[in-house]
Amino acid sequence: MRTLLAALAATTMLAAPAQATSIYPLDRATILVGSPFDFKVEFEGNVKQDDVRVTVNGQDYKIVFGKDVEFVASEKGKEDKDLGSAVLLRGLTISIPGSYKVEVSAGSQVKSVTWDVYGTAATPKAKNIIFLLGDGLSVAHRTGARLMSKGMTEGKANGRLNLDDLDHMAFIGTSATDAIATDSANTMSAYMTGHKTAVNALGVYADRTPGSLDDPRVETIAEALRRASKKSIGVVSTAEIEDATPAAVVSHTRKRADKANIVGMFYGVKPDVILGGGSAYFLPQATPGSKRKDDKDYIQLFKDAGYAVATDKDSLAAANGTNNNKILGLFHTGNMDVALDRLFLKKGTVSKFPNQPGLEDMTKVALEQLSKNPDGFFLMVEGASIDKMSHPMDWDRSLYETIEFDKVVGLAREFAKAHPDTLIVATGDHTHGVSIIGTIDDNKPGTEMREKVGTYAEAGFPNYEDKDGDGYPDKVDVSKRLAVFSNNYPDYYETFRPKMDGPFEPAIQNEKKEYVANPAYKDVPGAVLREGNLPRNADTAVHAVDDIVLQATGPGAEGFKGYMEESDVYKVLVDAFALGNAAPQKAQMQ
């Protein structure tokens, strides 16, 4: 009997229809009414055009989509490898909210997906949105920033972060379409488009073709605002402005490293205020320091488009003092220096770029400029180096960055007091495997630094001070400081001390191209070699899969609650702006 059942099961599996490779948008995609997106089907192997059938809610797709698809007999991969047939339709829009079941077949291949096409409120809830993104912002970063900045007495914090009083909260899932672990590109892209995508992708669904710029696109929030509103747009970051997080506001590429192309995408959308690092990708290749491979001078192109250009803190102030509402500020060829180096230690590249504005300075200018628009604005501000200093486990620099980010939350809250029609959202894009486990006390006896780590009652409290009241600890190398560690790492030397000579570089490559502990820290008194738990091709710690905490306040903030996917956050943003305000209608294809 068992043999007969097994034979029947095998026969059934053999007779079952094969699956088409992929349909984009993917199953369970959420799509804003009227928002353009690309529709694509990838088949296994080559199929005949006449065999392809596409229906939407049981009807021929042309009735619903109103357009004909392009049939590609054979897509080509690397070295002209045959990937199979495909159908493609660019710039599709759906104007009626509802559930859309898309069924595709070609011979024995059958596949279906269901999309949720949603509208928004007819009337905007908010005039302005300030979207604050602490890259890599984890719960431990918040805790550490509070302990460093505010202090603690008898178990109670001596003050609160600005983040602490945002009154709506949600847990946010960060995973990508191709992995539970994720990066800043697809996570921020989900926030800025409402569509989840693959690791390294921005504003596209990652298809099988090798080209990075031809994948199926989805509309970004900046494009939606240009299409459906007269609002101003601002993008501010301490990273290269072409880096994944700021790029997600405007970009479409499978490969976040397409930074020269991303500059062109910024120019295509033309946000009103663009402030950050990354000037190397704006300069023509003949200019020293340029990273372009062509002769395009995007700084000049932005000037010709009416932008005031700033290159340091003074010229930013001068540009803000004009009546010009468009500013391009590029303050570093790469990523901007972090607060600990810029304000205190003067390490990193501060000597080369001595007059960089901070995240607060840039945000103040952005708010002043954007708020001149009577129709309102969308402003994205990224505290980029919370993440960039967490990767090398330079926790002191990362926590100073978190304090700076929290100060920007304070600026947003002050702005909202005078402009109560402003929605503030503060969140991260992914987490790090970081925990605070106690303190490190230099005054404990002995020379072994690990014996100076205090846990439980032995931890006591750190002795950071902020005598000048600027919100930052006056010194980072205090005698009793936070004990912060990562749960993942390459081989490295743990020194148990702040890195006073510049950002930490935990691992370097050996002759086998494997990452090994950086010997520069080997002879630091009390240093301990930690054998890594990551593959030997990892030079730093990696992101964690843990949920992100999102906090918000203002009109529309009530939409954030419980557990949400990052793509769900977009729905709250566009609803606050009423960007899909089609009147609810009964779908014709049910």
MORA-V104740 format. One record per pair of residues at least 4 apart in sequence whose C-alpha atoms are under 6 Angstrom apart, sorted by the first residue. I is the first residue (numbers start at 1). J is the second residue. If there is no record, write none. Layout:
I&J, I&J
This chain:
17&108, 17&109, 18&108, 18&109, 19&109, 19&110, 19&111, 20&43, 20&44, 20&109, 20&110, 20&111, 21&42, 21&43, 21&44, 22&41, 22&42, 23&40, 23&41, 24&39, 24&40, 27&113, 27&114, 28&114, 28&115, 29&115, 30&116, 30&117, 31&117, 32&117, 32&118, 33&94, 33&95, 33&118, 33&119, 33&580, 34&93, 34&94, 34&95, 35&93, 36&91, 36&92, 36&93, 36&219, 37&91, 37&92, 37&217, 37&218, 38&89, 38&90, 38&91, 38&92, 38&216, 38&217, 39&88, 39&89, 40&87, 40&88, 41&86, 41&87, 42&86, 43&84, 43&85, 43&86, 44&84, 45&84, 46&84, 46&85, 51&106, 51&107, 52&105, 52&106, 53&104, 53&105, 54&61, 54&103, 54&104, 55&59, 55&60, 55&61, 55&102, 55&103, 56&61, 56&101, 56&102, 57&100, 57&101, 57&589, 57&590, 61&65, 62&66, 62&67, 69&88, 69&89, 70&87, 70&88, 71&87, 72&85, 72&86, 72&87, 73&85, 74&84, 74&85, 75&83, 75&84, 75&85, 76&80, 76&81, 76&82, 76&83, 77&81, 77&209, 77&210, 97&117, 97&118, 97&119, 98&117, 99&115, 99&116, 100&114, 100&115, 101&113, 101&114, 102&112, 102&113, 103&111, 103&112, 104&110, 104&111, 105&109, 105&110, 119&580, 119&581, 120&575, 120&578, 120&580, 120&581, 121&575, 121&578, 121&581, 122&578, 122&581, 123&578, 124&576, 124&577, 124&578, 125&555, 125&576, 126&421, 126&422, 126&555, 126&576, 126&577, 127&376, 127&421, 127&422, 128&376, 128&377, 128&378, 128&422, 129&378, 129&422, 129&423, 129&424, 130&379, 130&424, 131&380, 131&425, 132&380, 132&381, 132&425, 132&426, 133&382, 133&426, 133&427, 133&428, 134&382, 134&383, 134&428, 135&384, 135&386, 135&387, 135&428, 135&429, 136&387, 136&428, 136&429, 136&430, 136&431, 137&428, 137&431, 138&431, 140&144, 140&435, 141&145, 145&149, 145&399, 145&403, 146&150, 147&151, 149&471, 149&472, 149&473, 150&158, 150&159, 151&158, 152&156, 152&157, 152&158, 162&406, 162&409, 162&410, 166&551, 166&552, 166&553, 167&553, 168&551, 168&552, 169&550, 169&551, 169&561, 170&549, 170&550, 170&560, 170&561, 170&562, 170&563, 171&547, 171&548, 171&549, 171&563, 172&547, 172&548, 172&563, 172&564, 172&565, 173&547, 173&565, 175&180, 175&181, 175&182, 176&180, 176&182, 176&197, 176&198, 177&197, 177&198, 178&198, 181&545, 182&199, 183&199, 184&188, 184&244, 185&189, 185&200, 185&201, 185&202, 185&244, 186&197, 186&198, 186&199, 186&200, 186&201, 186&202, 187&429, 188&245, 188&248, 189&193, 189&202, 189&203, 189&248, 190&194, 190&195, 190&196, 190&566, 190&567, 191&566, 191&567, 191&569, 191&570, 192&220, 192&221, 192&249, 193&219, 193&220, 193&221, 194&567, 194&570, 195&567, 196&567, 197&205, 200&255, 200&256, 201&253, 201&254, 201&255, 202&248, 202&251, 202&252, 202&253, 203&217, 203&218, 203&251, 203&252, 204&215, 204&216, 204&217, 204&218, 204&252, 205&216, 206&215, 206&254, 207&215, 212&253, 212&254, 212&255, 213&253, 220&250, 222&249, 222&250, 224&228, 225&229, 231&375, 231&376, 231&377, 232&377, 233&271, 233&272, 233&377, 233&378, 233&379, 234&271, 234&272, 234&273, 234&274, 234&379, 235&274, 235&380, 236&274, 236&275, 236&276, 236&381, 237&276, 237&381, 237&382, 238&276, 238&336, 238&384, 239&277, 239&335, 239&336, 239&384, 240&277, 240&278, 240&334, 240&335, 241&246, 241&276, 241&277, 241&278, 242&247, 242&259, 242&262, 243&247, 244&256, 247&251, 251&265, 260&281, 266&270, 272&326, 273&326, 273&327, 274&328, 275&328, 275&329, 276&330, 277&330, 277&331, 277&332, 277&333, 277&334, 277&335, 277&336, 278&332, 278&333, 278&334, 279&330, 279&333, 280&289, 280&290, 280&291, 280&333, 281&291, 281&292, 282&298, 282&299, 283&290, 283&297, 284&295, 284&296, 284&297, 285&290, 285&292, 285&293, 285&294, 285&295, 298&302, 302&307, 303&307, 307&326, 307&327, 308&327, 309&327, 309&328, 309&329, 310&315, 310&316, 310&329, 311&329, 311&330, 311&331, 312&331, 312&355, 312&356, 313&355, 313&356, 313&357, 325&369, 331&356, 332&336, 338&342, 339&343, 340&344, 340&397, 341&345, 341&346, 341&347, 342&346, 346&350, 347&502, 348&502, 350&354, 357&361, 360&408, 366&370, 367&371, 383&405, 385&389, 386&398, 386&401, 386&402, 389&394, 389&398, 390&394, 390&398, 391&540, 391&541, 392&540, 394&504, 395&399, 416&420, 416&422, 422&554, 423&553, 423&554, 423&555, 424&552, 424&553, 425&552, 426&550, 426&551, 427&550, 431&543, 431&544, 432&543, 432&544, 433&486, 433&487, 433&544, 434&485, 434&486, 435&484, 435&485, 436&483, 436&484, 437&483, 438&454, 438&455, 438&459, 438&483, 439&453, 439&454, 439&459, 439&481, 439&482, 439&483, 440&452, 440&453, 440&480, 440&481, 440&483, 441&452, 441&479, 441&480, 442&479, 444&452, 448&526, 449&526, 454&458, 454&459, 455&459, 462&480, 462&481, 463&480, 464&473, 465&473, 465&474, 466&473, 466&474, 488&541, 489&532, 489&533, 489&534, 489&541, 490&532, 490&534, 490&540, 491&516, 491&517, 491&530, 491&531, 491&532, 492&506, 492&507, 492&517, 492&529, 492&530, 493&527, 493&528, 493&529, 494&527, 494&528, 495&527, 506&518, 507&515, 507&516, 507&517, 507&518, 507&539, 508&515, 508&516, 508&518, 509&513, 509&514, 509&515, 510&514, 514&536, 514&537, 515&536, 515&537, 515&539, 552&557, 553&557, 556&576, 559&572, 571&575, 574&578, 574&579
